[in-house]
Amino acid sequence: MEYLLETLANLDMPQLIATGVMLWFFYTRLDKKIEKIENRISRLENDMIEVKTILRFKESCMLSNDHQTKKKAE
């Protein structure tokens, strides 16, 4: 117990407070940047879904056109 009290007595409180403020500042900035990146990723996911849908429609149109071409050739 005595060791703990000595350690607490030797702590520099202004330095600890300054360190805490710096850590809080960096954490809030990091959190904002992560949120922006998450928004971009979700937007990219939506764009990828749209592209997949368009490609599937195009592929099905090409398949139907291919079937029609085969029918005309016969």
ZIPEGI-V358454 format. One record per residue. N is the residue number from 1. RES is the residue in one small letter. PSI is psi in radians with two decimals (NA if undefined). OMEGA is omega in whole degrees, 0 to 359 (none if undefined). BURIAL is b if it has 24 or more other C-alpha atoms within 12 Angstrom, else e. Layout:
BEGIN
n-><N;N>
res-><RES;RES>
psi-><PSI;PSI>
omega-><OMEGA;OMEGA>
burial-><BURIAL;BURIAL>
END
This chain:
BEGIN
n-><1;2;3;4;5;6;7;8;9;10;11;12;13;14;15;16;17;18;19;20;21;22;23;24;25;26;27;28;29;30;31;32;33;34;35;36;37;38;39;40;41;42;43;44;45;46;47;48;49;50;51;52;53;54;55;56;57;58;59;60;61;62;63;64;65;66;67;68;69;70;71;72;73;74>
res-><m;e;y;l;l;e;t;l;a;n;l;d;m;p;q;l;i;a;t;g;v;m;l;w;f;f;y;t;r;l;d;k;k;i;e;k;i;e;n;r;i;s;r;l;e;n;d;m;i;e;v;k;t;i;l;r;f;k;e;s;c;m;l;s;n;d;h;q;t;k;k;k;a;e>
psi-><-0.65;-0.66;-0.70;-0.74;-0.66;-0.72;-0.75;-0.62;-0.55;-0.15;2.47;1.78;-0.77;-0.65;-0.71;-0.72;-0.77;-0.73;-0.74;-0.74;-0.73;-0.76;-0.72;-0.78;-0.84;-0.64;-0.78;-0.70;-0.75;-0.72;-0.73;-0.72;-0.69;-0.69;-0.72;-0.75;-0.70;-0.69;-0.73;-0.72;-0.74;-0.63;-0.72;-0.66;-0.74;-0.72;-0.69;-0.67;-0.73;-0.76;-0.75;-0.76;-0.78;-0.75;-0.67;-0.73;-0.73;-0.75;-0.74;-0.62;-0.70;-0.66;-0.74;-0.67;-0.66;-0.73;-0.70;-0.66;-0.72;-0.66;-0.67;-0.62;-0.51;NA>
omega-><181;179;179;179;177;180;179;180;183;181;178;187;178;179;177;179;179;178;178;179;179;179;178;180;180;179;181;177;179;180;178;180;178;179;177;180;178;178;178;180;180;177;178;178;178;178;179;178;178;181;178;181;180;180;178;178;180;180;180;176;179;178;180;177;179;178;180;179;179;180;180;181;181;none>
burial-><e;e;e;e;e;e;e;e;e;e;e;e;e;e;e;e;e;e;e;e;e;e;e;e;e;e;e;e;e;e;e;e;e;e;e;e;e;e;e;e;e;e;e;e;e;e;e;e;e;e;e;e;e;e;e;e;e;e;e;e;e;e;e;e;e;e;e;e;e;e;e;e;e;e>
END
